[in-house]
Amino acid sequence: MWNSRMYINMIVDMRVFIKISFTEEEKMHGKVSHEKEVGVPASIVWDLYGTLKLGKLVDEMLPNVLDKVEVLEGDGGVGTVLKLTYPPGNPGFSSYTEKFMKIDNEKRFKEAEVIEGGYLDLGFQLYRVRFDVIEKDADTSIIKSTIEYEIEDESAANVSFVTVKPLEVIAELAAKYLTDKQTKA
């Protein structure tokens, strides 16, 4: 039987980290993250991740991951609302709407939360995506993508829909795009 202090921590493939916990309120909390090292300075990576440029790149280059990224409101700052639509046949849901809740250009992180549809329709009370761009040295950085969620115990089976794989694919695309762009400069 799970109790409020029981945690499961795993490292999967040495780059994906999973943490799941149950609270006294009978809610499951979890966090999954992925890290990708990029041979590009953090300021250049943040110029992509800290703006709407990432959504445009994904919209153009990864139609198998996201069919469409639409800006419904805002200019890329806090309060910006996006609608993300998945390709036909995506298990679980076809789209959701997210809102940028926190952006820190100095610390280079952005947090977005699902505010309509998608994961909320599956019983999640919270589904948050966070991107951190971490400076490793002057010419190298790390893209850390994290999903944090909270779900009622009766919907716990839907945790199987939580995966960092799309964020991993996006980080791979961003790394290739930025590395190629830097090589051509």
Protein Blocks (a to p, Z undefined) as FASTA:
>chain_A
ZZfkbccdddehhlaccdddddfkopacdddddddddfbdfklmmmmmmmmklmmmmmmm
mmmlpmbdcdfbdjhiahiacdddddehiahiabdcdddfbdcfklopaddddfegjjlm
nopabdcdddddddfblmbccddddddddddfklmmmmmmpcfklmmmmmmmmmmmmmmm
mmmZZ
